[in-house]
Amino acid sequence: MTCLFKEFEYLEYKFPQPQYLGAKFRFRTWISSFLPKNIKTVVDPFGGSQSIAYYLKQLGYTVWTNDLMAYSNAIGKALVENGNETLDDHDLKILLSENPDENEFDLMRNTFTDIFFKEDDSSFLDAVRGNVERLKTSYKRFLALAVMNRALTRKVTMGHFAHRKALLYADDPERIKRNRSLVRPIKELFLELIDEYNAAVFDNGRKCLSFRGDAIDFIADIPQADAAYFDPPYGNSHADYQQFYHLLETYTMYWKDKKFVNGVKRYEPKRKTAFDQKTTIVDGLVKMFEQATKIPYWIISYNDRSYPDVNTLTDIVSRYRMVHVEQKTYSESRGGKGSVAGSSEILIIGEPK
């Protein structure tokens, strides 16, 4: 069906509802309203849930998204870069087949059984991960991983993996009343999400791309773009994403050469980034913005409980751009230290001087 209004042509597609601390899904229209008119290319160096990159694709832009984490890149590859490939019945038959090599694909069962899952769920995860490699194209593989990772966040209470209460809560009748997914098989959750993710795949006629790497390097390496949307980790108030979503990263990468440490079996060593430590985050922001001077327009998501504080960050941005600030106050807690009732979501808008 042809849309009568070109600017709304792709808004009929729906991004699968994210369950990701710090996701800006509910702010997507507010954020995009500050983009200048008549631009074509927008970059997103901290893709996270990929909900903003996807919305920018819906608006018809050429979008280049990036994230340090492989599970985020999988979403970007599946729903931002991919324009037409979905998972069909033949693909599902492959994915639901027996484990192709139980000696090779045994990481979930050996490492995470009785931490987050019972053995039957862990074994199912291993089998699917082995069969992902048998899918015909990389986009199908990324799509399967994106769906499974979303199923995992539905299965575990609070949607993250920085705690050891998953199985305890799955035995709690009151919690089960509020969230039946705690006791549903992962296979059931996975299959339930397939149609939603397939329906989100579309081609906006532009060459959208998804990358995985450090945000500073990404900005340094990209060619000219018209605008950048920055959503860096909020020092002091953001979730430790490598701790909270380590299981998604381990499942996506399927490491066999990592140590798995502490009670939740987080991979070690963690990936290094300037944006995770108070001692390095300011220098990291400065380096990134220096690399971004080739991009005329900037929109920076931030929070008023972050480090450095909003005034400091605004002063940094002011070295390179004319700045004005917008804000929205959270009326209810959304998870994470920054997204609590009474705190404010900040947009720092940078325009050429």
N, C-alpha and C positions, 0 to 999 in steps of 0.2 A: 504494500500500500504506500502511495506517495504522500508525503506530508505537505500540506499547503504552505507551511511556513518553514523556510529552510533552517532557521535557527533552532527550531524544535524537532528537527528531523530525526535525531537519535535519542531524544529524551524518553521515548517509549521503552527503551531498554532499561533494565534494572540491575544495578550493582547488588550482588548478594549481600545481605545484611551482615556487616562485619561484627566480630566480637574481639576487639583489639584495643588495648589501653592506649589512649592518645589518638584514636582514629578521628578524623575530622569530617566524617560522613554527614553528620547533621548540620555542619557549617558550610557545606559545599556551595550552596547558592550565595551565601553571604560573602565567602572568600572570592568567588569568581566575579562578583559584582564590581570588584575594584580593579579588574584587568582593563587596560585601555582598549579602545575600539581599534579595529583594523590591524590587529596583530594575527600572526599565523602560527608561530611556534612557541610552546611553553615547555620549560624543563622543570622537573620535580626531583631534586637530588636526594630527598629523604622519603621515598615512596610509602613505607610503612604498610598500611592496609591496602594501599593503591586506590582508595576510594576517591581521592581528589584527582589523581591522574586519569582515572576512568571517567570522571565527570567532565574533565577538560576534553577528553576524547569525544564525549557525547556532544559537547558544544562545538565540535568541528575543528578543533585545533590539531596541528601536528604536536604530539606529546612525546617527550623523551623522559622516561622515569628511571629512577635508580634507587637502590638500597644496598646497604652493607650485607643484609641477610638473604640467604638463598630462598627461604620460604616466601619472603616478600617478592623477590624477583620472579618466583614461579607464578604468583598471582599476576604480576605485570606482564609476563610473557603470555599467560593464558588469556587475559582479558583486555589488556591494553595493546600489546603488540599483535597478538593473534586476531585476525579479522574474519575467519570463516570456519576454522576447524573445530569440530565438536566430538564428543564421545558417543559413538553409535553402539548398536547392540553387539556387533562383532567385537568392538573394543571392550565392552563390559564382560563378554564371555571370556576374553583373555584375562582381564583383571581379576575375575572371580575364579580363575582356574587354580589348581593346586600349586603349591610352592614349587617353582622350577628347580630350586636347588636349596634344600634345607640346611646344608652346611654353609652355604654362602649367604643366605638370607635368613639369619637367625638373631639379628641384633635386638629387635624389640622384645622377643621372648626371653633372651638371655639377660637383658639389661633392665627392662622395665616391668616385667611381670611382678605382680604383688606390690608395685609402687603406684602405678596409675591404672593398671589393667589386670584382669585375670588372664590366665594363660591362653584361653581360646581367642580373646580379642588380640593379644599380642601376636599370636601365631597368624591370625588373619592379616594383621598389619604387615608382617614379614612377607606373606605370600603375595599380597597386592604389590608391595614394593618391588619384589622380584619381577612380577608380571608387568609393572610399569615399563620396564626396560624392553619389553617385547612389543610395545605399541609402535605403530608405523612411523609416526613423525614426532618431532620434538614438541610441537604445540599440544598434541594429544597427551604427551607425557607430562608437560607442565600443567595442563588442565586437570589431569588425574591427581597430581600432587596437591594442587590448590584445593580441590574438593576434599581430599582426605584430610588435609591439615585443618580445614574448617570443621570437618566431622570431629576431629580430635578436640578442638576447643569447645564444641557442644557437649562432648562426652564428659569432660572434666569440670567440676564445679568451679565457678569464677572464671572459667575460660583460659586459665593459664596454668603453668607447671612449676611455680616457685613454692609449692607446698606439698605436703604428703597426706592430704586429707581426702583425696579422691575416693578411695575405696571405703573409708570411714563414712563419708557423706552418702555413698551409694548404698549404705546399710541403714540410713536414717529415714524412716517413713515420712517425717515432716518435710525433709529436703526433697524427697522423691515426689511428694505431692506438688511441690513448687516447680520441679524440673524433672520430668520423666526421662530425659535424655541420660541421666546418671546411671540408669539401669538398662538402657536399651543397648543392644549389640552395636558395635561400631559399623558392622556391615550394613545394618538397617539405616543408620544415620548417613552413611556414605551414599547409599543408593537413593535416599530421599533427596539429597542435594544435587544429584546429577542434572536433573531437568532445569533447575534454577541456574546453575552455572552454564549449561549449554545455551539457555535462552539469553544469557548476558553477552554472548559473543556476537560482535558485529564489526563491520568495516566502515569507517567514516571517510574513506577515500584518500586518506593521508598515510604517510609512512610513520606510524608510531613505533617506538622502540622501548625496550626495557633492558636495563643494565644492572650488573651487580658489582659493587665496589665502594671505595671510600668516596664520600661526597666531594671532598676537595679535589681529588683526582678526576672525578667525573666532570666537575665544572671546568677544570683546566683542559680537559681533552675534547669537550664538545665543540662543534663549530658554532657560528653565530646563531643566537636565538633572540626572540623578541621580548620574552618575559620569563622570570623564574619565580617559582613558588617554593619557599624554604620552610620546612617544618622540622627544625633541628630538635634533638632531645632537650628536654627542659631540665637543665642542671638543678639538682636538689629536689625536684618535684616530679620527675618522670619515672616511669617504671624502668628497671634494669631489663631491657628487652632480651638480652642474651641469657638472663636468668629466668625470666618469665616465660619465654618461648623457646627455650633450649630444645625441647622435645621436637618441635616442628622443624628446627634446623637440623637436628640429628636425623630425623626421618627423611628430610629432603636430601641431605648430603649422604646419608647412610654410611657414616664413618666406621671404619674398622681400625683406624690408627690413632684414635683419641683416647685419653683417659676420661673416665666418667666419675665425677667426684661429688661429694656431699650426699645428703639424704635423697635428693631428687635426681641424682646421676646427671648433673650438668656436664657438658663436654669441657675439657680443659686441654690446651689453653683457650681462653676466649679470644675472639677477634679484637684487634686493637684499633681504636679510633680516638681522635682528639676530642670527641664530643662526649665521652663517658666520664671524664675526670675533671674536677674543679680546677686542678692545676694546669690543665691544657686546653680547656674549652674556649677561653677567650682568644688565645692565639689561634686556635682552629677556626673560629668564626672570622677573625681578621683575615687569615689566609684565604678562606673560601670567598669572602666578599672581594678581596683583591683580585682573585681569579675571575669573579663575576662581573667586573667592570665592563666587559664587552657586551653584557646583556643590559638593555636600557631600563627595563621596568622590573621591580622586585616587589613581591609580597611575602612577608615573613610572619608565620604563625608563632605566637609565643604565649606565655602565661605569667601573671603577675606574682607568682610564687617561685619563680625560677632564678637560677644563677647563670650568668650575671643578671642583675635586675633590669627591668625594662628601660630605665633611664640610661644605664650603661650601654645596653645593646643599641638603643636609639642613637646615642652619641657615636658609636662605632659606625652605624649605617650612615650617619650624617657626614662622615668623611667622604663618602662617595656619591650620595644621592640627597636630593631634597626629600624631607620626611614628613609624613603626618601619621597619626596613630588613631586606630579605631579599637573599640572593645565591646565585648559582650560578657555579662556576668552570669555565672552558672547559678541556676535556681535550685539545682539538686546535684547530688554527687554522682559522678559518672565513672568512678574508678581511677586509681592513681592519686598521688598526693596533690597534684595540681588541679585536677578536675573535680573539686569539691565545692559544695554550696558556698557562695560568697566570694569565691575566687573569680578571676576574669580571664577570658580568652582575649588575647591581644593580637591585632594585626598592625604590623609596621609596614607602611606603604612607601616605597622608594621610587622616585621619578628622576629623570635626568636633570642635572643642574643647568 
